């Protein structure tokens, strides 16, 4: 690319460029290829290592309010993240909330590899735990009722909507939400910062950063189970009548 400057003003007065197509006509540099190849082989071997098995194919569109793959992700964040949070704070996570749009790939039937986890969660999002009063948790329930999407929640939360999509009941660990209680909600840093319009996280009692990427949560969780068996259940439903 050629830049021509005006001598009088020192400002760019003209820009000229040439398009170079990147295709098979470009030859590779053998020295560079020889240097990169061992690293590529090592990375591919690690990415393609089998860590579990999926007996069916699971997608984020297989349910209206909760999906098997979403339930799997939320429960994985709870089971892998809670010991880390306990060590850091001496407290337990109450439940997990993730976002439907954060599921970026299906979980295909067959061998599950490290690459599978990268496909489902390609982003660098990490787990954070936010301390919220019950009032903000109730705001979260209203948000979920209006969003009408299968945002993943862990099984500790039970949310039921009536036929008009209003909150009929909401419990955490089997108990109604107490507006005076502080709850510890695991989520990702994107949602904590207001992603998907989840502004209720901003009025909080504290933030705990676990330094644990969602993708690594999935990898660690998958490695612990020979055969994955996620299910849709009653954690977030809408009544028909």
C-alpha positions in Angstrom: 0.0 0.0 0.0 1.4 3.5 -0.9 0.7 6.6 1.2 1.2 10.0 -0.3 1.4 12.9 2.1 0.9 16.6 1.5 4.1 18.5 2.4 2.2 21.7 3.3 -0.1 20.2 5.9 1.4 16.9 6.8 -2.0 15.4 6.4 -2.8 12.4 4.2 -4.1 13.6 0.9 -4.3 10.4 -1.0 -4.3 6.7 -0.3 -3.7 4.1 -3.0 -4.0 0.3 -2.4 -3.8 -2.9 -4.3 -6.0 -5.9 -3.7 -4.2 -9.2 -3.1 -6.4 -12.3 -3.3 -5.6 -14.9 -0.7 -6.1 -18.2 -2.5 -4.4 -21.4 -3.6 -2.1 -19.4 -5.9 -0.1 -18.1 -3.0 2.8 -20.4 -2.2 3.7 -21.3 1.3 7.0 -20.6 2.9 8.7 -23.9 3.5 10.8 -22.6 6.4 7.7 -21.3 8.1 5.8 -24.5 7.5 8.6 -26.6 8.9 8.6 -24.5 12.0 4.8 -24.5 12.5 4.0 -28.2 11.6 5.1 -29.8 14.9 3.0 -27.3 16.9 0.0 -27.8 14.6 0.3 -31.6 15.1 0.5 -31.2 18.8 -2.5 -28.9 19.1 -4.6 -31.1 16.8 -3.7 -34.2 18.8 -4.8 -32.4 22.0 -8.0 -30.9 20.4 -9.1 -34.3 19.0 -8.5 -36.3 22.1 -11.7 -38.2 23.1 -12.9 -37.1 26.6 -16.5 -38.4 26.6 -19.4 -39.8 24.5 -22.8 -38.4 23.5 -25.5 -41.0 22.8 -27.7 -38.4 21.0 -27.3 -35.0 19.2 -28.3 -32.1 21.4 -29.1 -28.5 20.2 -30.1 -25.3 21.8 -33.4 -25.4 19.8 -34.7 -28.6 21.3 -36.9 -26.9 23.9 -38.8 -23.7 24.4 -37.7 -22.8 28.0 -35.0 -25.3 28.8 -32.8 -27.5 26.6 -30.7 -30.6 27.3 -27.5 -28.9 26.2 -28.3 -25.7 28.2 -29.1 -27.7 31.3 -25.8 -29.6 30.8 -23.8 -26.3 30.6 -25.5 -24.7 33.6 -25.1 -27.8 35.8 -21.5 -28.2 34.7 -20.8 -24.6 35.8 -22.3 -25.4 39.1 -20.6 -28.7 39.7 -17.1 -27.5 38.6 -17.4 -23.9 39.8 -18.9 -24.4 43.3 -15.7 -26.1 44.8 -13.6 -23.2 43.4 -16.1 -20.6 44.9 -16.2 -22.5 48.2 -12.5 -22.4 48.5 -12.4 -18.7 47.7 -15.4 -17.5 49.8 -16.4 -20.3 52.1 -19.9 -20.0 50.5 -21.9 -22.1 48.0 -23.3 -21.0 44.7 -27.1 -20.9 44.9 -27.7 -21.4 41.1 -26.3 -20.6 37.7 -27.6 -18.4 34.9 -26.1 -18.4 31.4 -27.3 -17.2 28.1 -29.0 -19.1 25.2 -26.9 -17.2 22.6 -23.7 -18.3 24.3 -24.2 -21.9 23.0 -22.5 -21.7 19.7 -22.7 -25.2 18.4 -24.6 -28.5 18.7 -23.3 -31.4 20.8 -23.2 -34.1 18.1 -23.8 -37.8 18.7 -20.6 -39.7 19.0 -17.2 -39.1 20.5 -16.9 -35.8 22.5 -13.5 -34.2 22.2 -11.7 -31.1 23.5 -12.6 -29.6 20.1 -16.3 -30.2 20.9 -16.0 -27.9 23.9 -14.3 -25.2 21.8 -17.1 -25.4 19.3 -19.8 -25.1 22.0 -18.0 -22.2 23.7 -15.5 -20.6 21.4 -15.4 -17.3 23.4 -13.1 -16.5 26.3 -15.9 -15.9 28.7 -15.2 -16.8 32.4 -17.2 -17.7 35.4 -18.0 -15.0 37.9 -20.2 -15.2 41.0 -22.4 -12.2 41.8 -24.0 -11.6 45.2 -27.6 -10.4 44.7 -30.3 -9.6 47.1 -33.6 -11.4 46.6 -35.1 -8.3 45.1 -32.7 -8.5 42.2 -33.2 -12.3 41.8 -36.9 -11.5 41.4 -36.0 -9.0 38.7 -34.1 -11.8 37.1 -37.2 -14.0 37.1 -39.2 -11.3 35.5 -36.5 -10.9 32.9 -36.6 -14.6 32.1 -40.4 -14.6 31.8 -40.3 -11.8 29.3 -37.3 -13.0 27.3 -39.1 -16.2 26.4 -35.8 -17.9 25.6 -34.2 -21.1 27.0 -31.5 -19.2 28.9 -29.6 -22.0 30.7 -30.2 -22.2 34.5 -29.0 -24.9 36.8 -31.3 -27.3 38.5 -31.3 -25.5 41.9 -33.7 -22.9 40.3 -37.3 -23.9 39.6 -39.2 -21.3 37.6 -42.7 -21.7 36.4 -44.7 -19.3 34.2 -48.4 -19.2 33.9 -50.2 -19.4 30.6 -49.8 -15.6 30.2 -46.0 -15.9 30.6 -46.1 -14.3 34.1 -44.1 -15.7 36.9 -46.3 -18.3 38.7 -43.6 -19.6 41.1 -39.9 -19.3 41.6 -37.8 -21.3 44.1 -34.1 -21.7 44.9 -33.2 -25.0 46.4 -36.9 -25.7 47.0 -37.6 -22.4 48.9 -39.3 -19.2 47.7 -37.1 -16.3 46.9 -36.5 -14.2 50.0 -36.1 -10.5 49.2 -33.9 -10.0 52.3 -31.5 -12.8 51.6 -28.3 -12.6 49.6 -27.9 -15.2 46.8 -24.7 -16.1 45.0 -25.4 -16.5 41.3 -22.8 -17.9 39.0 -22.8 -16.5 35.5 -20.3 -15.4 32.9 -18.5 -12.0 32.7 -20.4 -11.0 29.5 -23.7 -11.2 31.3 -22.4 -9.6 34.4 -21.4 -6.6 32.3 -25.0 -6.2 31.0 -24.9 -8.6 28.0 -28.3 -9.6 26.7 -29.8 -6.8 28.7 -29.3 -8.5 32.0 -29.0 -5.2 34.0 -30.1 -6.8 37.3 -26.5 -7.9 37.9 -25.3 -4.3 38.2 -27.1 -3.7 41.6 -25.2 -6.3 43.6 -23.6 -7.0 46.9 -20.2 -8.1 45.6 -18.4 -9.9 42.7 -16.2 -13.0 42.8 -14.0 -13.7 39.9 -13.1 -17.5 39.7 -10.6 -17.2 36.8 -12.2 -20.3 35.2 -13.3 -20.1 31.6 -16.6 -21.6 30.7 -14.9 -23.7 28.0 -12.5 -25.2 30.5 -15.5 -25.9 32.8 -17.0 -28.0 30.0 -13.7 -29.8 29.3 -13.2 -30.7 33.0 -16.9 -31.8 33.3 -16.8 -33.9 30.1 -13.7 -35.7 31.3 -15.5 -36.9 34.4 -18.3 -38.7 32.6 -17.9 -41.6 30.2 -21.3 -41.0 28.6 -23.1 -37.6 28.7 -26.8 -37.8 29.3 -28.3 -34.4 29.5 -32.1 -34.1 29.8 -34.8 -31.5 29.5 -36.7 -31.2 32.8 -39.0 -29.0 34.9 -36.5 -26.4 36.0 -38.0 -23.7 33.7 -41.4 -24.3 32.2 -44.6 -22.6 31.1 -48.0 -23.9 32.1 -50.4 -24.6 29.3 -53.6 -24.0 31.2 
